[in-house]
Amino acid sequence: MPYNLGALDYVTPSRVLYDECKDYCKQRRERPLDANIFGMELKKVGIERNRSRTHGVGEYSYLGVA
């Protein structure tokens, strides 16, 4: 899961990124972080989360993650 903090035009829905993380952990036979801990760890390294609305539905996304 590469990320480029200089390219904030990349936006990835939080559920998609977390699902990728869970799949990665499953392949390595490791226990994934809980979703809230995962989000806190991303924030520690400077990856910000944003909430947007599309057709009345709110969704969190991570900025700068492709």
N, CA and C of each residue as an Amber inpcrd file, in Angstrom:
protein
   198
   0.8360000  -1.1790000   0.0000000   0.0000000   0.0000000   0.0000000
   0.8820000   1.2460000   0.0000000   1.3090000   1.6830000  -1.1470000
   2.1730000   2.8530000  -1.1910000   1.3910000   4.1300000  -0.9120000
   2.0670000   5.0990000  -0.3220000   1.4530000   6.4030000  -0.1550000
   2.4680000   7.4840000  -0.4220000   1.9680000   8.5990000  -0.8570000
   2.8030000   9.7400000  -1.1690000   2.1500000  10.9510000  -0.5260000
   2.7110000  11.4140000   0.5710000   2.0980000  12.5070000   1.3070000
   2.1170000  13.8140000   0.5410000   2.9170000  13.9180000  -0.4890000
   2.9550000  15.1300000  -1.2860000   1.8480000  15.1820000  -2.3210000
   1.1360000  14.0940000  -2.5160000   0.0980000  14.0180000  -3.5460000
  -1.2620000  13.8360000  -2.8890000  -1.7510000  14.9040000  -2.2640000
  -3.0150000  14.8020000  -1.5360000  -4.2280000  14.6900000  -2.4490000
  -4.0090000  14.7100000  -3.7710000  -5.1300000  14.5050000  -4.6780000
  -5.5300000  13.0320000  -4.7370000  -4.6820000  12.1460000  -4.2150000
  -5.0610000  10.7400000  -4.0890000  -5.9820000  10.6010000  -2.8880000
  -7.0960000   9.9040000  -3.0770000  -8.0660000   9.6990000  -1.9980000
  -8.4800000   8.2370000  -2.0140000  -8.3950000   7.5720000  -0.8660000
  -8.7870000   6.1710000  -0.7460000  -9.7900000   6.0420000   0.3900000
 -10.9630000   5.4640000   0.1120000 -11.9440000   5.2650000   1.1850000
 -11.3320000   4.4540000   2.3280000 -11.6360000   4.8470000   3.5480000
 -11.0200000   4.2050000   4.7170000 -11.3290000   2.7160000   4.7780000
 -12.5390000   2.3160000   4.4180000 -12.8800000   0.8880000   4.4810000
 -12.0650000   0.0790000   3.4720000 -11.7730000   0.6740000   2.3110000
 -10.9780000  -0.0110000   1.2890000  -9.5480000  -0.2100000   1.7940000
  -8.9670000   0.8300000   2.3700000  -7.6000000   0.7330000   2.8760000
  -7.5050000  -0.2590000   4.0260000  -8.4800000  -0.2330000   4.9200000
  -8.4620000  -1.1600000   6.0530000  -8.6470000  -2.6060000   5.5740000
  -9.5320000  -2.8150000   4.6010000  -9.7240000  -4.1670000   4.0520000
  -8.4380000  -4.6910000   3.4220000  -7.6970000  -3.8120000   2.7260000
  -6.4140000  -4.2050000   2.1430000  -5.4280000  -4.6050000   3.2340000
  -5.4330000  -3.8480000   4.3140000  -4.5550000  -4.1560000   5.4410000
  -4.9070000  -5.5150000   6.0480000  -6.1980000  -5.7760000   6.2180000
  -6.6300000  -7.0660000   6.7760000  -6.2170000  -8.2130000   5.8650000
  -6.3780000  -8.0290000   4.5540000  -5.9710000  -9.0730000   3.6010000
  -4.4700000  -9.3280000   3.6750000  -3.6950000  -8.2510000   3.7670000
  -2.2410000  -8.3700000   3.8810000  -1.8720000  -9.1660000   5.1370000
  -2.4990000  -8.8280000   6.2450000  -2.2140000  -9.5380000   7.4980000
  -2.6120000 -11.0100000   7.3990000  -3.7350000 -11.2780000   6.7600000
  -4.1990000 -12.6610000   6.6060000  -3.1880000 -13.4760000   5.8040000
  -2.6620000 -12.8880000   4.7290000  -1.6720000 -13.5780000   3.9080000
  -0.4070000 -13.8860000   4.7050000  -0.0590000 -13.0030000   5.6240000
   1.1350000 -13.1900000   6.4410000   0.8480000 -13.9350000   7.7410000
  -0.3960000 -14.3440000   7.9080000  -0.8410000 -15.0450000   9.1180000
  -0.5710000 -14.2240000  10.3800000  -0.8700000 -12.9320000  10.2610000
  -0.7410000 -12.0150000  11.3820000  -2.1130000 -11.4720000  11.7480000
  -2.2430000 -11.0410000  12.9720000  -3.5050000 -10.4710000  13.4260000
  -3.5310000  -8.9960000  13.0380000  -4.5750000  -8.5420000  12.3220000
  -4.6360000  -7.1290000  11.9450000  -4.9660000  -6.2560000  13.1520000
  -4.5870000  -5.0010000  13.0550000  -4.9660000  -4.0370000  14.0730000
  -6.4750000  -3.8230000  14.0320000  -7.0530000  -3.4400000  15.1550000
  -8.4520000  -3.0170000  15.1420000  -8.5440000  -1.7660000  14.2800000
  -9.7210000  -1.5140000  13.6980000  -9.8850000  -0.3990000  12.7660000
  -9.5150000   0.9420000  13.4030000  -9.9020000   1.1550000  14.6580000
  -9.5980000   2.4450000  15.2760000  -8.0920000   2.6040000  15.5360000
  -7.4210000   1.5350000  15.9040000  -5.9700000   1.5830000  16.1190000
  -5.2620000   1.8050000  14.7780000  -5.7410000   1.1450000  13.7430000
  -5.1910000   1.3250000  12.3960000  -5.2320000   2.7990000  12.0050000
  -6.3700000   3.4280000  12.2290000  -6.5100000   4.8510000  11.9150000
  -5.5740000   5.7290000  12.7220000  -5.4050000   5.4190000  13.9970000
  -4.4910000   6.1970000  14.8420000  -3.0450000   6.0580000  14.3770000
  -2.6710000   4.8540000  13.9420000  -1.3080000   4.6360000  13.4600000
  -1.0530000   5.4130000  12.1650000  -2.0390000   5.4660000  11.2850000
  -1.8770000   6.2410000  10.0540000  -1.7140000   7.7230000  10.3850000
  -2.4920000   8.1960000  11.3410000  -2.4010000   9.6020000  11.7260000
  -1.0230000   9.9290000  12.2930000  -0.4310000   9.0020000  13.0310000
   0.9120000   9.2130000  13.6060000   1.9570000   9.4830000  12.5400000
   1.7920000   8.8740000  11.3580000   2.7810000   9.0600000  10.2900000
   2.3570000  10.1360000   9.2920000   1.3200000  10.8920000   9.6530000
   0.9420000  12.0430000   8.8400000  -0.1070000  11.8060000   7.7830000
  -0.7640000  10.6660000   7.8070000  -1.8150000  10.3940000   6.8270000
  -3.1400000  10.8360000   7.4310000  -3.7490000  11.8430000   6.8090000
  -4.9700000  12.4470000   7.3320000  -6.2240000  11.7990000   6.7600000
  -7.2660000  11.8440000   7.5550000  -8.5630000  11.3120000   7.1480000
  -9.5040000  12.4870000   6.9250000 -10.3720000  12.3630000   5.9340000
 -11.3140000  13.4030000   5.5760000 -12.7050000  12.7840000   5.4320000
 -13.7180000  13.5330000   5.7930000 -15.0830000  13.0470000   5.6140000
 -15.7350000  13.8450000   4.5010000 -16.3480000  13.1380000   3.5700000
 -17.0420000  13.8000000   2.4620000 -18.4130000  13.1730000   2.2920000
 -19.2740000  13.8950000   1.6010000 -20.6250000  13.3970000   1.3170000
 -20.8070000  13.2850000  -0.1920000 -21.3210000  12.1400000  -0.6000000
 -21.6610000  11.9140000  -2.0010000 -23.0880000  11.3930000  -2.0420000
 -23.9590000  12.1230000  -2.6800000 -25.3650000  11.7440000  -2.7750000
 -25.9800000  11.5140000  -1.3910000 -25.5990000  12.3620000  -0.4410000
 -26.1610000  12.2850000   0.8950000 -25.5620000  11.2290000   1.8020000
 -24.5630000  10.5150000   1.3140000 -23.9300000   9.4650000   2.1030000
 -22.5400000   9.9330000   2.5160000 -22.2860000   9.9310000   3.8290000
 -20.9730000  10.3350000   4.3360000 -19.9960000   9.1770000   4.3070000
 -18.7560000   9.4950000   3.9700000 -17.7300000   8.4570000   3.9180000
 -16.3890000   9.0700000   4.2950000 -15.6290000   8.3390000   5.1100000
 -14.2780000   8.7650000   5.4500000 -13.3090000   8.2340000   4.4040000
 -12.3290000   9.0670000   4.0910000 -11.2890000   8.6800000   3.1490000
  -9.9540000   9.1590000   3.6760000  -8.8880000   8.4810000   3.2470000
  -7.5480000   8.9020000   3.5940000  -6.9670000   9.6730000   2.4370000
  -6.3530000  10.8120000   2.7410000  -5.7690000  11.6830000   1.7270000
  -4.3110000  11.3220000   1.5070000  -3.8860000  11.3030000   0.2580000
  -2.4950000  11.0390000  -0.0650000  -2.1580000   9.5590000  -0.1640000
  -3.1720000   8.7110000  -0.2140000  -2.9450000   7.2640000  -0.3060000
  -3.5340000   6.7530000  -1.5980000  -2.6900000   6.1030000  -2.3950000
  -3.1540000   5.5720000  -3.6900000  -3.2400000   4.0660000  -3.6080000
